[in-house]
Amino acid sequence: MGGIDQVQLTQEEKEETIIRTLLSKNPQAPQNISTFSFRDRQFKIEENTDHMTFHFSEETNIMLRDSDDAMDQGFYHDNKKRTEQLLLEKMNKVINAELSGDGLEEDEKSKKRSIRNTFNFQERSSQTFNLPIRHKGMKTDPPVCSNFSLETTQWMIFDSYMQAYEDMQRLELEE
């Protein structure tokens, strides 16, 4: 029934119950860590090793998408984008208006006085106007959050596995 590379088991082997025990000892933790003791002036093997393993750890605030805080945050970001877009459009209009005209078209005297570049000389160095950097900050009340953690023992893990096993057996009997 299984794949080609699977071991074919007899009916008795399939019905056999295998019990595994979970231990709190980390098998991948090193057992022979040695450190140098300056007091004794020799290397010593550490007896106690840390068996705790963190698979994933992240501290953050939880905010529901449908909450009022999330809605306010969304409105704030949309409003900020809209105002920045309007500001950019206004700046572009002003720049285009300034650069479109020659400045000498209105005044005949200034047209005569201005000396045109007859050699087509282009200056390579130029200085651009740099706007000063402005920092804008906002402080709000932090969203409501709660810290939760759980300590477990080998027996609690065993009891939960046994409960899941009993539930699975009960479902099989119902089918």
Helices and strands as residue ranges (DSSP letters): H 11-15, E 34-37, E 42-45, H 68-100, H 108-113, H 154-174
